[in-house]
Amino acid sequence: MSTRRITVDVTDRIDDVDTVQWEQVATESTAPVHYTPAYLRAYQTSPLSPFLAARYVTVTEAGRTLAVLPCYLQKQGDPYGFLRAVGIEGADGPALLGHNWYCYDTRVPVRATGPGRRARVLGTVLDALRDLAAADGARTAGLVSVPEGDPVLDVARDKGWQVAPIVTRFQLPLHSGAGGAFDSYDSYLATLGARTRRTIRQYLRRAADAGVTTAVEAPRPDLLRTVGDLTRRTAAKYGSAGMYPESAFTDFVMALGDNARVVRVDRGEQTLAAAVVLLDDERLHMWAGGTSHATLDGFSPNYLLWATEIRTAIEWRKRWVEGGRSNAPMKTRHGMRPLRLYACVAPSGG
């Protein structure tokens, strides 16, 4: 067992950390795009939801970064009521949370080996999060949207933190258990139910007959304004249009560089559906999008948008499509698997 001292460093600017080592830890632990310095820099500069302060936690040993965690001090820690719904009290006030509510894959990226050592490092991060929250005057310290089975949940339970399932996320594996992968969109369609498969193929034919085209391209401000408008109009049906403020949305996505692409469905000069997808080494994330019509000329622009996103992920040899949270009927029809997400919150006063 190593006798070298593990230390914790905290800064409020991503560029004040060793971003080379930060990215190495994120890559080695297969953390999603939300943990890349590019994403964190974009969110710090153009936050989609205002925060009081950012805290970037790094755990090091002998100059080598072992674990990282971005967290945010928020005026209101439970904007969607997820924590209140499972009986976690005190989350309405200031809270220090990792990651943020726009990330549906919260984890503590760590490259320590061996379960005992990993648990020690994870415990160090949780202790630091709790102490930082107290120093910041936050009522709540915790992690949100942690996937079921993540080892940090067991460490939190051992420390007496409240751990509870809050919402479900959906993933589409583009590989088999034996390591094989879909070699085409048609091979993926063959795995779906007959009715869904028939509907998608019918929509693709009708859209082609109507002169509809699809494209995947790098973000541009003018294009992002269209995507943002469609996203807000669609999100308004569910009371969440405020998640995508116009100026911050455009600036945030532009700052992501190669980590973002725009997928669009057009008929002539009209964009019928569009989305921003996020990219990392293993995943295509269906991040934010919307459509102008539920159905049009006998087809659904949204189904075409999904088809283009999934086809793109297959062609780019991604291992997963991340479907985000909610809308279970649509996602399960497309072969996505549910994964429960948990919150773990430090005990009050602890």
TORKOL-4160 file (C-alpha; in steps of 0.2 Angstrom, whole numbers, padded with zeros to 4 digits, m for minus):
350
<pt num="1" X="0000" Y="0000" Z="0000"/>
<pt num="2" X="0007" Y="0017" Z="m0004"/>
<pt num="3" X="0011" Y="0028" Z="0010"/>
<pt num="4" X="0012" Y="0044" Z="m0001"/>
<pt num="5" X="0000" Y="0057" Z="0004"/>
<pt num="6" X="m0016" Y="0060" Z="m0006"/>
<pt num="7" X="m0020" Y="0079" Z="m0007"/>
<pt num="8" X="m0035" Y="0089" Z="m0013"/>
<pt num="9" X="m0034" Y="0104" Z="m0023"/>
<pt num="10" X="m0049" Y="0116" Z="m0027"/>
<pt num="11" X="m0050" Y="0130" Z="m0040"/>
<pt num="12" X="m0065" Y="0140" Z="m0047"/>
<pt num="13" X="m0058" Y="0141" Z="m0065"/>
<pt num="14" X="m0055" Y="0126" Z="m0076"/>
<pt num="15" X="m0040" Y="0134" Z="m0084"/>
<pt num="16" X="m0032" Y="0134" Z="m0067"/>
<pt num="17" X="m0031" Y="0115" Z="m0066"/>
<pt num="18" X="m0019" Y="0104" Z="m0075"/>
<pt num="19" X="m0030" Y="0101" Z="m0089"/>
<pt num="20" X="m0019" Y="0089" Z="m0097"/>
<pt num="21" X="m0020" Y="0077" Z="m0082"/>
<pt num="22" X="m0038" Y="0081" Z="m0080"/>
<pt num="23" X="m0042" Y="0075" Z="m0098"/>
<pt num="24" X="m0031" Y="0060" Z="m0095"/>
<pt num="25" X="m0041" Y="0055" Z="m0080"/>
<pt num="26" X="m0057" Y="0058" Z="m0089"/>
<pt num="27" X="m0051" Y="0048" Z="m0104"/>
<pt num="28" X="m0044" Y="0033" Z="m0094"/>
<pt num="29" X="m0060" Y="0032" Z="m0084"/>
<pt num="30" X="m0071" Y="0033" Z="m0101"/>
<pt num="31" X="m0080" Y="0048" Z="m0093"/>
<pt num="32" X="m0092" Y="0056" Z="m0105"/>
<pt num="33" X="m0090" Y="0073" Z="m0115"/>
<pt num="34" X="m0097" Y="0083" Z="m0099"/>
<pt num="35" X="m0080" Y="0080" Z="m0091"/>
<pt num="36" X="m0069" Y="0087" Z="m0105"/>
<pt num="37" X="m0060" Y="0103" Z="m0102"/>
<pt num="38" X="m0069" Y="0110" Z="m0118"/>
<pt num="39" X="m0086" Y="0106" Z="m0111"/>
<pt num="40" X="m0082" Y="0113" Z="m0094"/>
<pt num="41" X="m0074" Y="0129" Z="m0101"/>
<pt num="42" X="m0089" Y="0132" Z="m0112"/>
<pt num="43" X="m0101" Y="0129" Z="m0097"/>
<pt num="44" X="m0091" Y="0141" Z="m0086"/>
<pt num="45" X="m0091" Y="0155" Z="m0100"/>
<pt num="46" X="m0109" Y="0152" Z="m0106"/>
<pt num="47" X="m0119" Y="0143" Z="m0093"/>
<pt num="48" X="m0135" Y="0137" Z="m0098"/>
<pt num="49" X="m0141" Y="0139" Z="m0080"/>
<pt num="50" X="m0133" Y="0153" Z="m0069"/>
<pt num="51" X="m0123" Y="0147" Z="m0055"/>
<pt num="52" X="m0115" Y="0156" Z="m0040"/>
<pt num="53" X="m0098" Y="0148" Z="m0042"/>
<pt num="54" X="m0089" Y="0133" Z="m0050"/>
<pt num="55" X="m0078" Y="0121" Z="m0040"/>
<pt num="56" X="m0065" Y="0110" Z="m0049"/>
<pt num="57" X="m0059" Y="0097" Z="m0037"/>
<pt num="58" X="m0043" Y="0087" Z="m0041"/>
<pt num="59" X="m0036" Y="0073" Z="m0030"/>
<pt num="60" X="m0017" Y="0071" Z="m0032"/>
<pt num="61" X="m0003" Y="0060" Z="m0026"/>
<pt num="62" X="0015" Y="0064" Z="m0029"/>
<pt num="63" X="0010" Y="0076" Z="m0043"/>
<pt num="64" X="m0001" Y="0064" Z="m0052"/>
<pt num="65" X="m0020" Y="0067" Z="m0053"/>
<pt num="66" X="m0030" Y="0052" Z="m0047"/>
<pt num="67" X="m0048" Y="0059" Z="m0048"/>
<pt num="68" X="m0057" Y="0074" Z="m0054"/>
<pt num="69" X="m0075" Y="0082" Z="m0051"/>
<pt num="70" X="m0083" Y="0097" Z="m0057"/>
<pt num="71" X="m0096" Y="0104" Z="m0046"/>
<pt num="72" X="m0107" Y="0120" Z="m0045"/>
<pt num="73" X="m0114" Y="0131" Z="m0031"/>
<pt num="74" X="m0132" Y="0134" Z="m0036"/>
<pt num="75" X="m0144" Y="0146" Z="m0028"/>
<pt num="76" X="m0158" Y="0133" Z="m0030"/>
<pt num="77" X="m0151" Y="0115" Z="m0029"/>
<pt num="78" X="m0167" Y="0106" Z="m0035"/>
<pt num="79" X="m0175" Y="0116" Z="m0049"/>
<pt num="80" X="m0184" Y="0101" Z="m0056"/>
<pt num="81" X="m0190" Y="0094" Z="m0039"/>
<pt num="82" X="m0181" Y="0077" Z="m0041"/>
<pt num="83" X="m0174" Y="0078" Z="m0024"/>
<pt num="84" X="m0190" Y="0083" Z="m0015"/>
<pt num="85" X="m0199" Y="0069" Z="m0024"/>
<pt num="86" X="m0188" Y="0056" Z="m0015"/>
<pt num="87" X="m0189" Y="0065" Z="0002"/>
<pt num="88" X="m0172" Y="0073" Z="0002"/>
<pt num="89" X="m0175" Y="0089" Z="0012"/>
<pt num="90" X="m0166" Y="0106" Z="0011"/>
<pt num="91" X="m0162" Y="0105" Z="m0007"/>
<pt num="92" X="m0172" Y="0121" Z="m0011"/>
<pt num="93" X="m0159" Y="0132" Z="m0004"/>
<pt num="94" X="m0140" Y="0134" Z="m0010"/>
<pt num="95" X="m0132" Y="0118" Z="m0015"/>
<pt num="96" X="m0115" Y="0112" Z="m0020"/>
<pt num="97" X="m0119" Y="0098" Z="m0033"/>
<pt num="98" X="m0108" Y="0088" Z="m0045"/>
<pt num="99" X="m0110" Y="0088" Z="m0060"/>
<pt num="100" X="m0124" Y="0099" Z="m0065"/>
<pt num="101" X="m0142" Y="0095" Z="m0070"/>
<pt num="102" X="m0138" Y="0096" Z="m0088"/>
<pt num="103" X="m0127" Y="0081" Z="m0086"/>
<pt num="104" X="m0136" Y="0064" Z="m0085"/>
<pt num="105" X="m0120" Y="0054" Z="m0081"/>
<pt num="106" X="m0113" Y="0060" Z="m0065"/>
<pt num="107" X="m0098" Y="0051" Z="m0059"/>
<pt num="108" X="m0081" Y="0054" Z="m0051"/>
<pt num="109" X="m0068" Y="0050" Z="m0064"/>
<pt num="110" X="m0054" Y="0041" Z="m0055"/>
<pt num="111" X="m0039" Y="0031" Z="m0061"/>
<pt num="112" X="m0034" Y="0023" Z="m0045"/>
<pt num="113" X="m0033" Y="0004" Z="m0047"/>
<pt num="114" X="m0040" Y="m0009" Z="m0035"/>
<pt num="115" X="m0057" Y="m0008" Z="m0026"/>
<pt num="116" X="m0050" Y="m0003" Z="m0009"/>
<pt num="117" X="m0039" Y="0011" Z="m0016"/>
<pt num="118" X="m0053" Y="0017" Z="m0027"/>
<pt num="119" X="m0065" Y="0018" Z="m0012"/>
<pt num="120" X="m0052" Y="0028" Z="m0003"/>
<pt num="121" X="m0050" Y="0040" Z="m0017"/>
<pt num="122" X="m0069" Y="0042" Z="m0019"/>
<pt num="123" X="m0071" Y="0044" Z="m0001"/>
<pt num="124" X="m0058" Y="0058" Z="m0001"/>
<pt num="125" X="m0068" Y="0067" Z="m0015"/>
<pt num="126" X="m0085" Y="0065" Z="m0005"/>
<pt num="127" X="m0077" Y="0072" Z="0010"/>
<pt num="128" X="m0070" Y="0087" Z="0000"/>
<pt num="129" X="m0087" Y="0090" Z="m0007"/>
<pt num="130" X="m0095" Y="0090" Z="0010"/>
<pt num="131" X="m0082" Y="0102" Z="0017"/>
<pt num="132" X="m0083" Y="0114" Z="0002"/>
<pt num="133" X="m0102" Y="0115" Z="0004"/>
<pt num="134" X="m0100" Y="0120" Z="0022"/>
<pt num="135" X="m0087" Y="0133" Z="0018"/>
<pt num="136" X="m0098" Y="0140" Z="0004"/>
<pt num="137" X="m0113" Y="0141" Z="0015"/>
<pt num="138" X="m0123" Y="0128" Z="0005"/>
<pt num="139" X="m0137" Y="0119" Z="0014"/>
<pt num="140" X="m0134" Y="0103" Z="0003"/>
<pt num="141" X="m0119" Y="0094" Z="m0004"/>
<pt num="142" X="m0121" Y="0080" Z="m0016"/>
<pt num="143" X="m0120" Y="0071" Z="m0033"/>
<pt num="144" X="m0135" Y="0070" Z="m0044"/>
<pt num="145" X="m0138" Y="0058" Z="m0059"/>
<pt num="146" X="m0126" Y="0045" Z="m0054"/>
<pt num="147" X="m0129" Y="0029" Z="m0064"/>
<pt num="148" X="m0135" Y="0013" Z="m0055"/>
<pt num="149" X="m0120" Y="0002" Z="m0050"/>
<pt num="150" X="m0107" Y="0016" Z="m0049"/>
<pt num="151" X="m0095" Y="0012" Z="m0035"/>
<pt num="152" X="m0097" Y="0030" Z="m0028"/>
<pt num="153" X="m0114" Y="0025" Z="m0022"/>
<pt num="154" X="m0108" Y="0012" Z="m0011"/>
<pt num="155" X="m0095" Y="0024" Z="m0004"/>
<pt num="156" X="m0108" Y="0037" Z="m0001"/>
<pt num="157" X="m0119" Y="0024" Z="0008"/>
<pt num="158" X="m0105" Y="0019" Z="0019"/>
<pt num="159" X="m0102" Y="0037" Z="0024"/>
<pt num="160" X="m0121" Y="0039" Z="0029"/>
<pt num="161" X="m0126" Y="0049" Z="0014"/>
<pt num="162" X="m0144" Y="0048" Z="0008"/>
<pt num="163" X="m0144" Y="0038" Z="m0008"/>
<pt num="164" X="m0160" Y="0038" Z="m0018"/>
<pt num="165" X="m0166" Y="0034" Z="m0036"/>
<pt num="166" X="m0172" Y="0050" Z="m0044"/>
<pt num="167" X="m0175" Y="0048" Z="m0063"/>
<pt num="168" X="m0171" Y="0036" Z="m0077"/>
<pt num="169" X="m0159" Y="0038" Z="m0092"/>
<pt num="170" X="m0159" Y="0029" Z="m0108"/>
<pt num="171" X="m0145" Y="0021" Z="m0118"/>
<pt num="172" X="m0144" Y="0012" Z="m0135"/>
<pt num="173" X="m0130" Y="0000" Z="m0136"/>
<pt num="174" X="m0122" Y="m0001" Z="m0154"/>
<pt num="175" X="m0113" Y="m0017" Z="m0150"/>
<pt num="176" X="m0117" Y="m0034" Z="m0144"/>
<pt num="177" X="m0111" Y="m0043" Z="m0128"/>
<pt num="178" X="m0098" Y="m0052" Z="m0139"/>
<pt num="179" X="m0090" Y="m0035" Z="m0144"/>
<pt num="180" X="m0098" Y="m0035" Z="m0162"/>
<pt num="181" X="m0106" Y="m0019" Z="m0168"/>
<pt num="182" X="m0120" Y="m0014" Z="m0180"/>
<pt num="183" X="m0112" Y="m0013" Z="m0198"/>
<pt num="184" X="m0127" Y="m0002" Z="m0204"/>
<pt num="185" X="m0143" Y="0007" Z="m0200"/>
<pt num="186" X="m0153" Y="m0008" Z="m0207"/>
<pt num="187" X="m0144" Y="m0020" Z="m0196"/>
<pt num="188" X="m0150" Y="m0009" Z="m0181"/>
<pt num="189" X="m0167" Y="m0008" Z="m0188"/>
<pt num="190" X="m0168" Y="m0027" Z="m0189"/>
<pt num="191" X="m0167" Y="m0028" Z="m0169"/>
<pt num="192" X="m0183" Y="m0017" Z="m0167"/>
<pt num="193" X="m0200" Y="m0023" Z="m0165"/>
<pt num="194" X="m0209" Y="m0026" Z="m0182"/>
<pt num="195" X="m0222" Y="m0012" Z="m0180"/>
<pt num="196" X="m0208" Y="0001" Z="m0175"/>
<pt num="197" X="m0197" Y="m0005" Z="m0190"/>
<pt num="198" X="m0211" Y="m0004" Z="m0202"/>
<pt num="199" X="m0216" Y="0013" Z="m0196"/>
<pt num="200" X="m0198" Y="0020" Z="m0197"/>
<pt num="201" X="m0196" Y="0013" Z="m0215"/>
<pt num="202" X="m0213" Y="0020" Z="m0220"/>
<pt num="203" X="m0208" Y="0037" Z="m0214"/>
<pt num="204" X="m0191" Y="0037" Z="m0223"/>
<pt num="205" X="m0200" Y="0033" Z="m0239"/>
<pt num="206" X="m0213" Y="0046" Z="m0237"/>
<pt num="207" X="m0200" Y="0059" Z="m0232"/>
<pt num="208" X="m0190" Y="0055" Z="m0247"/>
<pt num="209" X="m0205" Y="0057" Z="m0259"/>
<pt num="210" X="m0208" Y="0074" Z="m0251"/>
<pt num="211" X="m0191" Y="0080" Z="m0255"/>
<pt num="212" X="m0184" Y="0080" Z="m0237"/>
<pt num="213" X="m0166" Y="0080" Z="m0235"/>
<pt num="214" X="m0155" Y="0077" Z="m0219"/>
<pt num="215" X="m0138" Y="0083" Z="m0215"/>
<pt num="216" X="m0125" Y="0083" Z="m0201"/>
<pt num="217" X="m0113" Y="0098" Z="m0200"/>
<pt num="218" X="m0102" Y="0108" Z="m0188"/>
<pt num="219" X="m0112" Y="0121" Z="m0178"/>
<pt num="220" X="m0114" Y="0139" Z="m0185"/>
<pt num="221" X="m0122" Y="0153" Z="m0175"/>
<pt num="222" X="m0136" Y="0156" Z="m0188"/>
<pt num="223" X="m0140" Y="0137" Z="m0188"/>
<pt num="224" X="m0140" Y="0136" Z="m0169"/>
<pt num="225" X="m0153" Y="0150" Z="m0168"/>
<pt num="226" X="m0164" Y="0139" Z="m0178"/>
<pt num="227" X="m0160" Y="0123" Z="m0167"/>
<pt num="228" X="m0162" Y="0133" Z="m0151"/>
<pt num="229" X="m0179" Y="0140" Z="m0157"/>
<pt num="230" X="m0186" Y="0122" Z="m0161"/>
<pt num="231" X="m0179" Y="0116" Z="m0145"/>
<pt num="232" X="m0187" Y="0129" Z="m0134"/>
<pt num="233" X="m0204" Y="0127" Z="m0144"/>
<pt num="234" X="m0203" Y="0108" Z="m0141"/>
<pt num="235" X="m0197" Y="0110" Z="m0123"/>
<pt num="236" X="m0211" Y="0122" Z="m0119"/>
<pt num="237" X="m0224" Y="0108" Z="m0120"/>
<pt num="238" X="m0215" Y="0100" Z="m0105"/>
<pt num="239" X="m0213" Y="0117" Z="m0095"/>
<pt num="240" X="m0194" Y="0117" Z="m0098"/>
<pt num="241" X="m0191" Y="0130" Z="m0112"/>
<pt num="242" X="m0180" Y="0140" Z="m0100"/>
<pt num="243" X="m0166" Y="0127" Z="m0100"/>
<pt num="244" X="m0160" Y="0133" Z="m0117"/>
<pt num="245" X="m0158" Y="0152" Z="m0116"/>
<pt num="246" X="m0155" Y="0159" Z="m0134"/>
<pt num="247" X="m0138" Y="0168" Z="m0132"/>
<pt num="248" X="m0131" Y="0156" Z="m0120"/>
<pt num="249" X="m0136" Y="0141" Z="m0130"/>
<pt num="250" X="m0128" Y="0147" Z="m0146"/>
<pt num="251" X="m0112" Y="0153" Z="m0137"/>
<pt num="252" X="m0111" Y="0137" Z="m0127"/>
<pt num="253" X="m0112" Y="0125" Z="m0142"/>
<pt num="254" X="m0100" Y="0136" Z="m0152"/>
<pt num="255" X="m0087" Y="0134" Z="m0138"/>
<pt num="256" X="m0088" Y="0115" Z="m0139"/>
<pt num="257" X="m0079" Y="0114" Z="m0155"/>
<pt num="258" X="m0077" Y="0096" Z="m0162"/>
<pt num="259" X="m0087" Y="0090" Z="m0147"/>
<pt num="260" X="m0104" Y="0096" Z="m0155"/>
<pt num="261" X="m0113" Y="0093" Z="m0172"/>
<pt num="262" X="m0129" Y="0099" Z="m0178"/>
<pt num="263" X="m0141" Y="0086" Z="m0186"/>
<pt num="264" X="m0155" Y="0093" Z="m0197"/>
<pt num="265" X="m0170" Y="0088" Z="m0207"/>
<pt num="266" X="m0175" Y="0100" Z="m0221"/>
<pt num="267" X="m0188" Y="0102" Z="m0234"/>
<pt num="268" X="m0182" Y="0115" Z="m0246"/>
<pt num="269" X="m0178" Y="0131" Z="m0236"/>
<pt num="270" X="m0188" Y="0125" Z="m0221"/>
<pt num="271" X="m0179" Y="0116" Z="m0206"/>
<pt num="272" X="m0192" Y="0104" Z="m0200"/>
<pt num="273" X="m0182" Y="0096" Z="m0186"/>
<pt num="274" X="m0165" Y="0099" Z="m0179"/>
<pt num="275" X="m0154" Y="0094" Z="m0164"/>
<pt num="276" X="m0137" Y="0097" Z="m0156"/>
<pt num="277" X="m0128" Y="0081" Z="m0153"/>
<pt num="278" X="m0113" Y="0080" Z="m0142"/>
<pt num="279" X="m0098" Y="0068" Z="m0145"/>
<pt num="280" X="m0085" Y="0059" Z="m0136"/>
<pt num="281" X="m0074" Y="0044" Z="m0140"/>
<pt num="282" X="m0087" Y="0031" Z="m0136"/>
<pt num="283" X="m0104" Y="0040" Z="m0138"/>
<pt num="284" X="m0116" Y="0051" Z="m0147"/>
<pt num="285" X="m0127" Y="0060" Z="m0136"/>
<pt num="286" X="m0144" Y="0066" Z="m0141"/>
<pt num="287" X="m0143" Y="0082" Z="m0132"/>
<pt num="288" X="m0155" Y="0095" Z="m0137"/>
<pt num="289" X="m0167" Y="0097" Z="m0151"/>
<pt num="290" X="m0185" Y="0100" Z="m0157"/>
<pt num="291" X="m0197" Y="0099" Z="m0172"/>
<pt num="292" X="m0209" Y="0111" Z="m0180"/>
<pt num="293" X="m0223" Y="0097" Z="m0183"/>
<pt num="294" X="m0228" Y="0081" Z="m0175"/>
<pt num="295" X="m0232" Y="0074" Z="m0192"/>
<pt num="296" X="m0231" Y="0081" Z="m0209"/>
<pt num="297" X="m0236" Y="0073" Z="m0226"/>
<pt num="298" X="m0238" Y="0056" Z="m0217"/>
<pt num="299" X="m0222" Y="0056" Z="m0208"/>
<pt num="300" X="m0214" Y="0062" Z="m0192"/>
<pt num="301" X="m0199" Y="0074" Z="m0194"/>
<pt num="302" X="m0194" Y="0069" Z="m0176"/>
<pt num="303" X="m0192" Y="0050" Z="m0182"/>
<pt num="304" X="m0181" Y="0056" Z="m0196"/>
<pt num="305" X="m0171" Y="0066" Z="m0184"/>
<pt num="306" X="m0168" Y="0051" Z="m0173"/>
<pt num="307" X="m0165" Y="0040" Z="m0188"/>
<pt num="308" X="m0151" Y="0052" Z="m0194"/>
<pt num="309" X="m0143" Y="0053" Z="m0177"/>
<pt num="310" X="m0143" Y="0034" Z="m0174"/>
<pt num="311" X="m0137" Y="0031" Z="m0192"/>
<pt num="312" X="m0123" Y="0044" Z="m0189"/>
<pt num="313" X="m0117" Y="0035" Z="m0173"/>
<pt num="314" X="m0116" Y="0019" Z="m0182"/>
<pt num="315" X="m0106" Y="0026" Z="m0196"/>
<pt num="316" X="m0095" Y="0035" Z="m0184"/>
<pt num="317" X="m0092" Y="0018" Z="m0175"/>
<pt num="318" X="m0098" Y="0024" Z="m0158"/>
<pt num="319" X="m0102" Y="0011" Z="m0145"/>
<pt num="320" X="m0117" Y="0020" Z="m0138"/>
<pt num="321" X="m0131" Y="0032" Z="m0141"/>
<pt num="322" X="m0135" Y="0042" Z="m0126"/>
<pt num="323" X="m0154" Y="0046" Z="m0126"/>
<pt num="324" X="m0154" Y="0057" Z="m0110"/>
<pt num="325" X="m0169" Y="0056" Z="m0097"/>
<pt num="326" X="m0188" Y="0055" Z="m0099"/>
<pt num="327" X="m0199" Y="0051" Z="m0114"/>
<pt num="328" X="m0198" Y="0032" Z="m0111"/>
<pt num="329" X="m0211" Y="0026" Z="m0124"/>
<pt num="330" X="m0201" Y="0034" Z="m0139"/>
<pt num="331" X="m0184" Y="0028" Z="m0132"/>
<pt num="332" X="m0189" Y="0010" Z="m0128"/>
<pt num="333" X="m0197" Y="0009" Z="m0146"/>
<pt num="334" X="m0180" Y="0013" Z="m0153"/>
<pt num="335" X="m0172" Y="m0001" Z="m0143"/>
<pt num="336" X="m0165" Y="0010" Z="m0129"/>
<pt num="337" X="m0162" Y="0002" Z="m0112"/>
<pt num="338" X="m0167" Y="0011" Z="m0095"/>
<pt num="339" X="m0153" Y="0015" Z="m0082"/>
<pt num="340" X="m0159" Y="0022" Z="m0065"/>
<pt num="341" X="m0150" Y="0038" Z="m0059"/>
<pt num="342" X="m0147" Y="0041" Z="m0041"/>
<pt num="343" X="m0144" Y="0056" Z="m0030"/>
<pt num="344" X="m0132" Y="0055" Z="m0015"/>
<pt num="345" X="m0133" Y="0069" Z="m0003"/>
<pt num="346" X="m0122" Y="0072" Z="0013"/>
<pt num="347" X="m0132" Y="0071" Z="0029"/>
<pt num="348" X="m0137" Y="0088" Z="0036"/>
<pt num="349" X="m0125" Y="0096" Z="0047"/>
<pt num="350" X="m0113" Y="0082" Z="0042"/>
